[in-house]
Amino acid sequence: VAAGSVLKARGVRIEAYNSTDNVTDRSSRVVRMLTTLSLVENDLAPKGPVRVYIRVKDPEGILLVNSTPVSFEYQGSQLTASASREVDYEGKEVELSIYLNDIPAYTKGVYSVEAYTQQSFLGSAEVLLR
């Protein structure tokens, strides 16, 4: 039952947005990143508030953080999150989005995102900026 009660996600993706809220792949125009995912239906998972954390890394592998960094514990280690969001999980599928703002500049290359709850790794995705 413990293994079956772990939250899982699908459709993890990351996109870059410009100042007019359009998706872009030009690093010089990016003002924010958006990570979206769906927590899948699971009747065994605990109901109630769930905080989802994202860790976004730049092409050199450096963690990007919002102006208000958040830390969380995952498998006994203290990790820093780029951003987080709490959702009310009631056992049904929930789609959510988390913005990463306040990053002064983006460079060319592949950016990666990893999504977590305190109990599980939800998935990862990448985006290439030109």
Phi, psi and chi 1 to 4 in degrees:
 res  aa     phi    psi   chi1   chi2   chi3   chi4
   1 VAL       -  -37.8  175.1      -      -      -
   2 ALA   -59.9  -44.2      -      -      -      -
   3 ALA   -67.5  -35.4      -      -      -      -
   4 GLY   -74.0  -18.0      -      -      -      -
   5 SER   -89.9   -0.2   68.2      -      -      -
   6 VAL   -75.4  134.1  172.9      -      -      -
   7 LEU   -70.8  142.4  -80.0  177.6      -      -
   8 LYS  -128.5  159.9  -65.1 -171.3  174.4  139.6
   9 ALA  -129.4  163.2      -      -      -      -
  10 ARG  -141.9  160.8   66.5  177.7 -179.8   84.0
  11 GLY    68.2   33.3      -      -      -      -
  12 VAL   -68.3  127.0  178.2      -      -      -
  13 ARG  -148.0  156.8   70.6 -179.1 -170.1  -86.9
  14 ILE  -130.0  137.5 -175.7  169.1      -      -
  15 GLU  -134.3  151.9  -65.0  174.3  -49.5      -
  16 ALA  -105.2  138.5      -      -      -      -
  17 TYR  -121.3  146.5  -77.2   81.9      -      -
  18 ASN   -94.6 -174.3   62.8   19.9      -      -
  19 SER   -68.6  -17.0   59.5      -      -      -
  20 THR   -99.7   18.5   58.4      -      -      -
  21 ASP    61.0   34.2  -80.2  -26.0      -      -
  22 ASN  -107.6  146.3  -69.4  -44.6      -      -
  23 VAL   -66.9  136.2  174.6      -      -      -
  24 THR  -139.1  157.3 -175.8      -      -      -
  25 ASP  -118.4   10.7   65.8   -9.6      -      -
  26 ARG   -92.0  116.6  -65.0 -139.1  177.4  -98.1
  27 SER   -59.3  -34.4   60.1      -      -      -
  28 SER   -69.7  -17.4   61.6      -      -      -
  29 ARG  -103.2   -6.8  -64.1 -175.0 -179.0  162.2
  30 VAL   -72.5  130.8  175.5      -      -      -
  31 VAL  -116.7  -18.7  -64.6      -      -      -
  32 ARG  -160.9  157.2   72.6 -177.3  131.4  -80.4
  33 MET  -113.8  148.7  -64.3 -100.3 -162.6      -
  34 LEU  -128.3  123.3  176.1   66.5      -      -
  35 THR  -104.9  130.4  -59.3      -      -      -
  36 THR  -125.3  148.9   56.7      -      -      -
  37 LEU  -162.5  167.2   58.6   94.7      -      -
  38 SER  -122.2  127.8  -68.4      -      -      -
  39 LEU   -79.5  125.1  -63.6  176.4      -      -
  40 VAL   -80.1  161.3  -63.5      -      -      -
  41 GLU   -64.1  134.0 -177.0  174.4  -15.5      -
  42 ASN  -156.1  105.5 -175.0  -16.9      -      -
  43 ASP   -69.3  -20.9  -69.7  -28.6      -      -
  44 LEU   -85.2  -18.7  -61.8  175.6      -      -
  45 ALA   -71.1  146.9      -      -      -      -
  46 PRO   -61.7  139.1  -12.3   19.5      -      -
  47 LYS   -88.2  153.0  -46.1  -73.1 -172.8  -81.1
  48 GLY   123.1 -165.1      -      -      -      -
  49 PRO   -68.2  136.2   17.4  -22.6      -      -
  50 VAL  -131.2  129.7  173.2      -      -      -
  51 ARG   -99.1  127.0 -175.3  158.2  -69.0  -84.0
  52 VAL  -105.5  131.2  175.7      -      -      -
  53 TYR  -112.5  142.2  -57.1   90.5      -      -
  54 ILE  -120.9  146.8   59.4  167.9      -      -
  55 ARG  -124.1  110.1  -68.1  173.1   45.3   88.8
  56 VAL  -103.8  128.9  178.8      -      -      -
  57 LYS  -117.7  141.3  -66.2 -177.7 -179.2  174.7
  58 ASP   -79.5  179.6   72.2    6.1      -      -
  59 PRO   -59.2  -22.9  -27.9   35.8      -      -
  60 GLU   -89.4    0.4  -83.2  100.4   48.5      -
  61 GLY    86.3   11.6      -      -      -      -
  62 ILE   -84.6  130.9  -62.4  169.6      -      -
  63 LEU   -70.1  128.6 -177.2   68.4      -      -
  64 LEU   -92.8  137.1  -57.1  176.5      -      -
  65 VAL  -130.3  144.8  -68.1      -      -      -
  66 ASN   -62.3  174.6  -98.0  -19.6      -      -
  67 SER   -67.1  -20.7   57.3      -      -      -
  68 THR  -120.4   83.1   53.9      -      -      -
  69 PRO   -65.0  149.5   18.8  -24.7      -      -
  70 VAL  -123.9  139.5  175.8      -      -      -
  71 SER  -114.6  155.3   62.3      -      -      -
  72 PHE  -148.7  161.0   66.1  102.4      -      -
  73 GLU  -101.1  131.1 -169.5  172.0  -44.8      -
  74 TYR  -138.4  119.4  175.4   70.0      -      -
  75 GLN    50.0   44.6  -66.8 -174.5  -15.5      -
  76 GLY    82.4   -2.5      -      -      -      -
  77 SER  -109.8  145.5  -63.2      -      -      -
  78 GLN   -89.3  120.0 -160.2   67.3   21.0      -
  79 LEU  -116.8  151.5  -61.9  176.6      -      -
  80 THR   -98.7  134.9  -59.9      -      -      -
  81 ALA  -101.5  147.6      -      -      -      -
  82 SER   -70.2  -38.9  -60.2      -      -      -
  83 ALA  -164.9  167.6      -      -      -      -
  84 SER  -151.9  166.3   69.7      -      -      -
  85 ARG  -153.1  141.0  178.2  170.4  173.1 -157.9
  86 GLU  -101.3  136.0 -171.8  172.3  -88.1      -
  87 VAL  -127.8  157.1  -65.4      -      -      -
  88 ASP   -93.3  108.6 -172.0   25.7      -      -
  89 TYR   -97.8  123.1 -175.8   75.2      -      -
  90 GLU  -118.1   24.0  -65.8  -60.6  -36.8      -
  91 GLY    90.1  -12.0      -      -      -      -
  92 LYS  -100.1  162.5  -55.6  -67.5 -179.9 -146.9
  93 GLU   -62.4  134.9 -174.5  163.3  -31.9      -
  94 VAL  -130.2  123.4  176.2      -      -      -
  95 GLU   -93.6  138.8 -173.6  168.9  -45.6      -
  96 LEU  -143.4  157.7   64.4  110.6      -      -
  97 SER  -130.0  143.8  -58.5      -      -      -
  98 ILE  -132.2  122.7  -56.1  172.2      -      -
  99 TYR   -87.6  145.4  -80.1  101.8      -      -
 100 LEU  -113.4  109.3  175.8   61.9      -      -
 101 ASN  -111.9 -177.6  -61.4  -53.9      -      -
 102 ASP    65.5   22.2  -53.0  -34.7      -      -
 103 ILE   -95.9  122.2  -54.7  -58.4      -      -
 104 PRO   -64.3  -36.6   10.4  -15.0      -      -
 105 ALA  -156.3  152.3      -      -      -      -
 106 TYR  -117.2  147.1  -68.3   89.4      -      -
 107 THR  -111.4  168.4   57.8      -      -      -
 108 LYS   -69.2  144.8  -65.1  177.6 -178.3  179.8
 109 GLY   138.3 -170.9      -      -      -      -
 110 VAL   -97.1  123.4  176.6      -      -      -
 111 TYR  -102.1  141.0  -73.4   75.9      -      -
 112 SER  -122.2  152.3   62.8      -      -      -
 113 VAL  -131.6  141.0   64.7      -      -      -
 114 GLU  -122.7  137.5  -63.3  173.7  -22.7      -
 115 ALA  -114.9  140.0      -      -      -      -
 116 TYR  -140.3  157.3  -63.5   85.8      -      -
 117 THR  -114.2  176.5   64.8      -      -      -
 118 GLN   -66.7  -21.0  -73.6 -170.4  -32.0      -
 119 GLN   -96.5  -24.6  -68.0   76.4   31.0      -
 120 SER  -150.7  154.2   62.0      -      -      -
 121 PHE   -84.4  125.3  172.2   70.6      -      -
 122 LEU   -93.9  -28.0  -61.3  173.2      -      -
 123 GLY   150.2  178.5      -      -      -      -
 124 SER  -144.5  164.8   62.1      -      -      -
 125 ALA  -156.7  166.9      -      -      -      -
 126 GLU  -136.5  157.1  -66.6  179.6  -23.1      -
 127 VAL  -140.4  140.1   64.6      -      -      -
 128 LEU  -102.0  125.5  171.3   65.5      -      -
 129 LEU  -106.9  134.8  -62.6 -177.3      -      -
 130 ARG   -92.3      -  -60.2 -174.4  -70.8  129.5
